[in-house]
Each structure stands twice: as structure tokens, then as C-alpha cells.
């Protein structure tokens, strides 16, 4: 937000920032439900795939937004989990580790929605 303000972001960028904030709030709520289930010894079922799918998508879109806001200033690679480029690359890995997004979608389709294979 500070970088967007400093660079004079346009209305479309501010709309993307607002969407990103809403996406993060929704992801936090989904995560809280999963943590609550685990705390009750009710291990997450296929619903955990929804959280993983959403996390990968939101993380990639937020890092892409950051790259758009910062432009070439955000391209410097720093091996620091707070750096934009590192975070973006890690967000791509998040859609692979623990089962690709395609596998997670298959789990959701079959186990939650009851769709055929």
C-alpha cells in the first residue's frame, strides 16, 4: 500500500489491492476453521485441499500485484523470505508442494462435490 501510494497508483491498482485484502481475510477465515477442526481432533478432510488451493492462488496474485506496483525495483533477487522476488518464486512452489493444484482440484471434485473421476 505504501509503495502504491508513493508511486501514484491508478484506480485499477487500488481495486486490485482491495481485492487482495479481501482475499487474505477470506483465507485467514478458512485457515481458522481448519485450525479449529484440528484442535478438536477432527482432522481436516478434503476441505484442506480448498485452503491449499486458495493459498497458492492468493499468494501468486499478491506477489504479481507487488511486482506490478514496484516495477523493475521489485525484480532484485534477495534470498530473504520478505523479498518480493523470493516470495513470488515461493508462491509458485506452493502450488506444487504437497500435491499440485490439479491434484487438489481432483480431490475437491471427487470427495467434496461427488463428481466422477
C-alpha positions as CSV (number, residue, x, y, z in Angstrom):
1,X,0.0,0.0,0.0
2,X,2.8,2.4,0.9
3,X,4.6,1.6,-2.4
4,X,1.4,2.1,-4.4
5,X,0.8,5.4,-2.7
6,X,4.3,6.6,-3.2
7,X,4.2,5.6,-6.9
8,X,0.8,7.2,-7.6
9,X,-1.1,4.0,-8.3
10,X,-4.1,4.2,-10.6
11,X,-7.7,3.2,-9.7
12,X,-7.3,-0.3,-11.2
13,X,-4.3,-1.0,-9.0
14,X,-6.2,0.2,-5.9
15,X,-9.0,-2.1,-6.9
16,X,-6.6,-5.0,-7.1
17,X,-5.2,-4.0,-3.7
18,X,-8.7,-4.0,-2.2
19,X,-9.4,-7.4,-3.7
20,X,-6.1,-8.8,-2.3
21,X,-7.0,-7.6,1.2
22,X,-10.4,-9.3,0.9
23,X,-8.8,-12.5,-0.4
24,X,-6.4,-12.5,2.5
25,X,-9.2,-12.0,5.0
26,X,-11.1,-14.9,3.5
27,X,-8.1,-17.1,3.5
28,X,-7.5,-16.3,7.2
29,X,-11.0,-17.3,8.0
30,X,-10.7,-20.6,6.1
31,X,-7.4,-21.3,7.9
32,X,-9.0,-20.6,11.3
33,X,-11.7,-23.1,10.6
34,X,-9.1,-25.8,9.7
35,X,-7.1,-25.0,12.8
36,X,-10.2,-25.2,14.9
37,X,-11.0,-28.6,13.5
38,X,-7.5,-29.9,14.1
39,X,-7.7,-28.6,17.7
40,X,-10.8,-30.7,18.2
41,X,-9.0,-33.7,16.9
42,X,-11.3,-33.6,13.9
43,X,-8.5,-34.0,11.3
44,X,-9.1,-32.0,8.1
45,X,-10.5,-33.9,5.3
46,X,-10.7,-32.9,1.7
47,X,-11.6,-29.4,2.9
48,X,-7.9,-28.9,3.5
49,X,-7.4,-29.0,-0.3
50,X,-9.6,-25.9,-0.6
51,X,-7.3,-24.0,1.8
52,X,-4.2,-25.1,-0.1
53,X,-5.7,-24.2,-3.5
54,X,-6.8,-20.8,-2.2
55,X,-3.4,-20.1,-0.6
56,X,-1.5,-20.8,-3.8
57,X,-3.8,-18.7,-5.9
58,X,-3.9,-15.7,-3.4
59,X,-0.1,-15.8,-2.8
60,X,0.6,-15.7,-6.6
61,X,-1.8,-12.9,-7.2
62,X,-0.5,-10.8,-4.3
63,X,3.1,-11.2,-5.4
64,X,2.2,-10.4,-9.0
65,X,0.5,-7.3,-7.7
66,X,3.6,-6.3,-5.8
67,X,5.7,-6.8,-8.9
68,X,3.3,-4.6,-10.9
69,X,3.4,-1.9,-8.2
70,X,7.2,-1.9,-7.8
71,X,8.1,-2.5,-11.4
72,X,11.8,-3.1,-12.0
73,X,12.6,-2.1,-8.5
74,X,11.0,-5.3,-7.3
75,X,13.0,-7.6,-9.5
76,X,16.2,-7.7,-7.5
77,X,16.6,-11.2,-6.1
78,X,17.4,-11.4,-2.4
79,X,17.4,-14.7,-0.6
80,X,15.1,-13.4,2.1
81,X,11.5,-14.5,2.7
82,X,10.4,-10.9,2.9
83,X,11.8,-10.0,-0.6
84,X,9.2,-9.8,-3.4
85,X,11.1,-12.0,-6.0
86,X,11.8,-14.7,-3.4
87,X,8.1,-14.6,-2.3
88,X,6.9,-14.8,-5.9
89,X,9.0,-17.8,-6.6
90,X,8.0,-19.5,-3.4
91,X,4.3,-18.8,-4.3
92,X,4.8,-20.8,-7.5
93,X,6.3,-23.7,-5.5
94,X,3.3,-23.6,-3.1
95,X,1.1,-24.8,-6.0
96,X,3.3,-27.9,-6.4
97,X,4.5,-28.9,-2.9
98,X,2.1,-31.2,-1.0
99,X,0.3,-32.1,-4.2
100,X,-0.1,-30.0,-7.3
101,X,-3.1,-27.7,-7.7
102,X,-4.5,-30.1,-10.3
103,X,-4.4,-33.0,-7.8
104,X,-6.0,-30.8,-5.1
105,X,-8.8,-29.8,-7.5
106,X,-9.4,-33.5,-8.3
107,X,-9.7,-34.2,-4.5
108,X,-12.2,-31.4,-4.1
109,X,-14.2,-32.5,-7.2
110,X,-14.4,-36.2,-6.1
111,X,-14.6,-36.0,-2.3
112,X,-16.5,-32.8,-1.7
113,X,-18.6,-32.4,-4.8
114,X,-19.1,-36.1,-5.5
115,X,-18.1,-35.7,-9.2
116,X,-17.0,-38.7,-11.2
117,X,-13.3,-39.1,-12.0
